[in-house]
Amino acid sequence: MLDEVVIFCAGEFGRTPLINGHAGRDHWSNCFSVLLGGGGLRGGCILGASEPRGGDVQDRPVTPQDILATIYRALGIPLDLHFRDTSGRPVSIVGTGKPIEELA
């Protein structure tokens, strides 16, 4: 079944590399982790890295649009698909995203 189903696990945001004044860590969209598997994606690999404090991407940045493009391709959804917004303008389902080739 794993060959036919894509597993996607991600949080809403990462967390800041520093503790705030309330002993917590605020939302941080600059750097966060995602897990992808199944659907014919190559398994067993780690892609990219943060800098030591986890605040920014150090190696191999991937955008949310790249993740969408990877998932859509695995599901057989054409990446050139567009939907019309309320003004009738075509909007790409992946924007500038490109599939993550290391997972192909």
Phi and psi in degrees as GROMACS dihedral restraints (atoms count N, CA, C in turn):
[ dihedral_restraints ]
;  ai    aj    ak    al  type     phi  dphi    fc
    3     4     5     6     1   -62.6    20    10
    4     5     6     7     1   -25.7    20    10
    6     7     8     9     1   -69.3    20    10
    7     8     9    10     1   -21.4    20    10
    9    10    11    12     1  -106.2    20    10
   10    11    12    13     1    -7.4    20    10
   12    13    14    15     1  -122.3    20    10
   13    14    15    16     1   134.3    20    10
   15    16    17    18     1   -95.5    20    10
   16    17    18    19     1   128.2    20    10
   18    19    20    21     1  -100.8    20    10
   19    20    21    22     1   125.5    20    10
   21    22    23    24     1  -129.9    20    10
   22    23    24    25     1   122.7    20    10
   24    25    26    27     1  -133.1    20    10
   25    26    27    28     1   120.6    20    10
   27    28    29    30     1  -154.1    20    10
   28    29    30    31     1   154.2    20    10
   30    31    32    33     1   -92.4    20    10
   31    32    33    34     1   172.8    20    10
   33    34    35    36     1   -67.4    20    10
   34    35    36    37     1   -38.8    20    10
   36    37    38    39     1  -151.1    20    10
   37    38    39    40     1   165.7    20    10
   39    40    41    42     1   -83.4    20    10
   40    41    42    43     1  -167.5    20    10
   42    43    44    45     1  -126.3    20    10
   43    44    45    46     1   148.5    20    10
   45    46    47    48     1   -58.5    20    10
   46    47    48    49     1   151.0    20    10
   48    49    50    51     1   -75.6    20    10
   49    50    51    52     1    -5.2    20    10
   51    52    53    54     1  -118.7    20    10
   52    53    54    55     1   149.2    20    10
   54    55    56    57     1   -78.5    20    10
   55    56    57    58     1   133.7    20    10
   57    58    59    60     1   -84.5    20    10
   58    59    60    61     1  -177.1    20    10
   60    61    62    63     1   -68.0    20    10
   61    62    63    64     1    -8.5    20    10
   63    64    65    66     1  -109.7    20    10
   64    65    66    67     1    21.0    20    10
   66    67    68    69     1    62.7    20    10
   67    68    69    70     1    29.9    20    10
   69    70    71    72     1  -128.4    20    10
   70    71    72    73     1  -177.0    20    10
   72    73    74    75     1  -126.5    20    10
   73    74    75    76     1   130.5    20    10
   75    76    77    78     1   -79.8    20    10
   76    77    78    79     1   167.0    20    10
   78    79    80    81     1   -59.8    20    10
   79    80    81    82     1   146.8    20    10
   81    82    83    84     1  -149.4    20    10
   82    83    84    85     1   108.7    20    10
   84    85    86    87     1   -89.9    20    10
   85    86    87    88     1    -2.7    20    10
   87    88    89    90     1   -70.5    20    10
   88    89    90    91     1   -28.0    20    10
   90    91    92    93     1  -156.6    20    10
   91    92    93    94     1   123.4    20    10
   93    94    95    96     1  -157.0    20    10
   94    95    96    97     1   167.1    20    10
   96    97    98    99     1  -100.0    20    10
   97    98    99   100     1   151.0    20    10
   99   100   101   102     1  -139.0    20    10
  100   101   102   103     1   142.9    20    10
  102   103   104   105     1  -116.9    20    10
  103   104   105   106     1   127.7    20    10
  105   106   107   108     1  -127.0    20    10
  106   107   108   109     1   142.0    20    10
  108   109   110   111     1  -160.4    20    10
  109   110   111   112     1   167.2    20    10
  111   112   113   114     1    73.4    20    10
  112   113   114   115     1  -166.6    20    10
  114   115   116   117     1    58.5    20    10
  115   116   117   118     1    23.5    20    10
  117   118   119   120     1    83.7    20    10
  118   119   120   121     1     1.7    20    10
  120   121   122   123     1   -71.4    20    10
  121   122   123   124     1   146.4    20    10
  123   124   125   126     1   -66.0    20    10
  124   125   126   127     1   128.5    20    10
  126   127   128   129     1  -100.2    20    10
  127   128   129   130     1   173.0    20    10
  129   130   131   132     1    73.1    20    10
  130   131   132   133     1    23.2    20    10
  132   133   134   135     1  -126.0    20    10
  133   134   135   136     1   151.6    20    10
  135   136   137   138     1  -113.7    20    10
  136   137   138   139     1   131.2    20    10
  138   139   140   141     1  -122.6    20    10
  139   140   141   142     1   123.1    20    10
  141   142   143   144     1    84.9    20    10
  142   143   144   145     1   171.5    20    10
  144   145   146   147     1  -160.5    20    10
  145   146   147   148     1   152.4    20    10
  147   148   149   150     1   -93.1    20    10
  148   149   150   151     1   166.8    20    10
  150   151   152   153     1   -70.5    20    10
  151   152   153   154     1   165.9    20    10
  153   154   155   156     1   -52.5    20    10
  154   155   156   157     1   -31.5    20    10
  156   157   158   159     1   -87.1    20    10
  157   158   159   160     1    -7.4    20    10
  159   160   161   162     1    77.8    20    10
  160   161   162   163     1    17.5    20    10
  162   163   164   165     1   -89.7    20    10
  163   164   165   166     1   -28.9    20    10
  165   166   167   168     1  -143.3    20    10
  166   167   168   169     1   160.3    20    10
  168   169   170   171     1   -73.9    20    10
  169   170   171   172     1   131.5    20    10
  171   172   173   174     1  -101.8    20    10
  172   173   174   175     1   -35.4    20    10
  174   175   176   177     1  -140.0    20    10
  175   176   177   178     1   131.6    20    10
  177   178   179   180     1    56.3    20    10
  178   179   180   181     1    68.6    20    10
  180   181   182   183     1   -65.0    20    10
  181   182   183   184     1   143.9    20    10
  183   184   185   186     1  -131.9    20    10
  184   185   186   187     1   134.4    20    10
  186   187   188   189     1   -92.5    20    10
  187   188   189   190     1   160.8    20    10
  189   190   191   192     1   -56.4    20    10
  190   191   192   193     1   -34.7    20    10
  192   193   194   195     1   -66.7    20    10
  193   194   195   196     1   -34.9    20    10
  195   196   197   198     1   -63.8    20    10
  196   197   198   199     1   -39.7    20    10
  198   199   200   201     1   -64.5    20    10
  199   200   201   202     1   -45.1    20    10
  201   202   203   204     1   -59.0    20    10
  202   203   204   205     1   -45.6    20    10
  204   205   206   207     1   -60.4    20    10
  205   206   207   208     1   -38.3    20    10
  207   208   209   210     1   -65.5    20    10
  208   209   210   211     1   -45.9    20    10
  210   211   212   213     1   -64.9    20    10
  211   212   213   214     1   -47.3    20    10
  213   214   215   216     1   -60.3    20    10
  214   215   216   217     1   -43.2    20    10
  216   217   218   219     1   -62.2    20    10
  217   218   219   220     1   -42.6    20    10
  219   220   221   222     1   -62.3    20    10
  220   221   222   223     1   -32.1    20    10
  222   223   224   225     1   -86.7    20    10
  223   224   225   226     1    -2.3    20    10
  225   226   227   228     1    81.0    20    10
  226   227   228   229     1    17.8    20    10
  228   229   230   231     1   -87.6    20    10
  229   230   231   232     1   126.2    20    10
  231   232   233   234     1   -60.7    20    10
  232   233   234   235     1   130.7    20    10
  234   235   236   237     1   -75.4    20    10
  235   236   237   238     1   -13.7    20    10
  237   238   239   240     1   -91.9    20    10
  238   239   240   241     1    10.2    20    10
  240   241   242   243     1   -67.7    20    10
  241   242   243   244     1   138.7    20    10
  243   244   245   246     1  -128.3    20    10
  244   245   246   247     1   149.8    20    10
  246   247   248   249     1  -116.9    20    10
  247   248   249   250     1   157.7    20    10
  249   250   251   252     1   -94.4    20    10
  250   251   252   253     1   134.0    20    10
  252   253   254   255     1   -80.7    20    10
  253   254   255   256     1  -175.6    20    10
  255   256   257   258     1   -65.0    20    10
  256   257   258   259     1   -17.5    20    10
  258   259   260   261     1   -92.3    20    10
  259   260   261   262     1    -2.2    20    10
  261   262   263   264     1    89.7    20    10
  262   263   264   265     1     2.8    20    10
  264   265   266   267     1   -81.8    20    10
  265   266   267   268     1   141.9    20    10
  267   268   269   270     1   -74.0    20    10
  268   269   270   271     1   136.6    20    10
  270   271   272   273     1  -126.1    20    10
  271   272   273   274     1   125.6    20    10
  273   274   275   276     1   -66.2    20    10
  274   275   276   277     1   144.2    20    10
  276   277   278   279     1   -74.6    20    10
  277   278   279   280     1   -16.8    20    10
  279   280   281   282     1  -123.3    20    10
  280   281   282   283     1     1.3    20    10
  282   283   284   285     1    55.4    20    10
  283   284   285   286     1  -125.8    20    10
  285   286   287   288     1   -91.8    20    10
  286   287   288   289     1     7.5    20    10
  288   289   290   291     1   -64.8    20    10
  289   290   291   292     1   145.0    20    10
  291   292   293   294     1  -125.7    20    10
  292   293   294   295     1   141.2    20    10
  294   295   296   297     1   -57.8    20    10
  295   296   297   298     1   146.1    20    10
  297   298   299   300     1   -78.2    20    10
  298   299   300   301     1   102.6    20    10
  300   301   302   303     1   -64.1    20    10
  301   302   303   304     1   -28.0    20    10
  303   304   305   306     1   -64.6    20    10
  304   305   306   307     1   -17.7    20    10
  306   307   308   309     1   -99.6    20    10
  307   308   309   310     1     1.3    20    10
